[in-house]
Amino acid sequence: MDGVREVEHHGIRIRFSTPNAHTAWRVDTLFTKEPDTIEWLEGLGAGDVLLDVGANVGMYSIFAAKVRGTPVHAFEPESQNYAVLNQNIMLNEVDKSVAAYCVALSDRVGFDRLYLSEFVAGSSCHSWGAPLDFHNRPRGSPFAQGCFSTTIDAVVASGAMPVPSHIKIDVDGLEHAVLAGAAETLRNPGLRSVLAEINTNLDEHWAIVDLMLGHGFDYSQDQVERSQRHEGAFKGVGNYVFRR
């Protein structure tokens, strides 16, 4: 299914590489899979900085840069997704505003393995450091690639990225580890919102809610209800948009 698909939003055309059914599905569901994410991104502007943690093939990174003119730092460690992410950056000519890194973000700096759910561009539910599913239960992995991880705080301290004004985190169960590596960043008043996928079946994810409230963020229960899945394998999983 090699090819390119195009969508239009408010008169702006966005192009995406579609080498297989997974990536084609992501284009077809851009505005319906997570409408709350699109709504959140619509509030960004050219003066903001977005950190996209778990960018996959870049659907939301490209949207933010192309539609909203927002500079983006996109982190996607899986090799197949990273290749298509860069193709999408090139197709939309946003390489001056989107910087993509083939690096995991977690709570520690070091080398380990990224355990894949499948070796296919556009796939998800990979895990860094241990073969886990999105409920953080041990699972098999058909392939494990070498991978480097760092922390959000380390990236900001290095000067590679300013304190982001907005952060999106979607790493299929390990969101708590990403935020554990962002203690200084969370304290910075320049950070205004965080969209994180929360699995309400996990105690460590309920701890994320407490963490964010402790840093002065709040969220809308109505937004959470609209986002959360109420049936299927991902029952209890949904985005929380924390704002301050």
NORPENOR-V67595 format. One record per backbone hydrogen bond with DSSP energy under -0.5 kcal/mol. CO is the residue of the C=O (numbers start at 1). NH is the residue of the N-H. If there is no record, write none. Layout:
co=(CO & CO)
nh=(NH & NH)
This chain:
co=(3 & 5 & 7 & 9 & 11 & 12 & 14 & 16 & 20 & 21 & 22 & 23 & 24 & 25 & 27 & 29 & 29 & 32 & 34 & 34 & 35 & 36 & 37 & 38 & 40 & 41 & 45 & 48 & 49 & 49 & 50 & 50 & 51 & 51 & 52 & 52 & 53 & 55 & 58 & 59 & 60 & 61 & 62 & 63 & 63 & 64 & 64 & 65 & 71 & 72 & 72 & 73 & 74 & 74 & 75 & 75 & 78 & 79 & 80 & 81 & 82 & 83 & 84 & 85 & 86 & 87 & 88 & 89 & 90 & 94 & 94 & 97 & 97 & 98 & 99 & 101 & 101 & 104 & 110 & 112 & 113 & 113 & 114 & 114 & 115 & 116 & 116 & 118 & 120 & 127 & 130 & 131 & 133 & 137 & 143 & 145 & 147 & 148 & 149 & 150 & 151 & 152 & 153 & 154 & 155 & 155 & 155 & 156 & 165 & 165 & 166 & 167 & 168 & 169 & 171 & 174 & 174 & 175 & 176 & 177 & 178 & 179 & 180 & 181 & 182 & 183 & 184 & 185 & 188 & 190 & 192 & 193 & 194 & 194 & 195 & 196 & 196 & 198 & 198 & 199 & 202 & 202 & 203 & 204 & 205 & 206 & 207 & 208 & 209 & 210 & 211 & 212 & 212 & 213 & 218 & 219 & 220 & 221 & 222 & 223 & 224 & 229 & 232 & 234 & 236 & 237 & 238 & 240 & 240 & 242 & 243)
nh=(18 & 16 & 14 & 12 & 13 & 9 & 7 & 5 & 24 & 25 & 26 & 27 & 28 & 29 & 30 & 32 & 33 & 35 & 37 & 38 & 39 & 40 & 41 & 42 & 43 & 44 & 48 & 71 & 165 & 166 & 52 & 73 & 53 & 168 & 54 & 75 & 170 & 58 & 62 & 63 & 64 & 65 & 66 & 67 & 68 & 68 & 70 & 69 & 50 & 74 & 99 & 52 & 76 & 101 & 54 & 55 & 82 & 83 & 84 & 85 & 86 & 87 & 88 & 89 & 90 & 91 & 92 & 94 & 93 & 97 & 98 & 72 & 99 & 100 & 74 & 76 & 103 & 150 & 149 & 147 & 115 & 129 & 116 & 145 & 127 & 142 & 143 & 120 & 123 & 115 & 132 & 139 & 136 & 133 & 116 & 114 & 112 & 104 & 110 & 106 & 155 & 156 & 157 & 158 & 159 & 160 & 161 & 159 & 192 & 193 & 51 & 195 & 53 & 197 & 174 & 177 & 178 & 179 & 180 & 181 & 181 & 182 & 183 & 153 & 186 & 187 & 188 & 188 & 191 & 192 & 244 & 167 & 196 & 242 & 169 & 198 & 240 & 200 & 238 & 202 & 205 & 206 & 207 & 208 & 209 & 210 & 211 & 212 & 213 & 214 & 215 & 215 & 217 & 216 & 243 & 221 & 224 & 225 & 226 & 227 & 228 & 236 & 235 & 237 & 200 & 229 & 198 & 196 & 242 & 194 & 218)
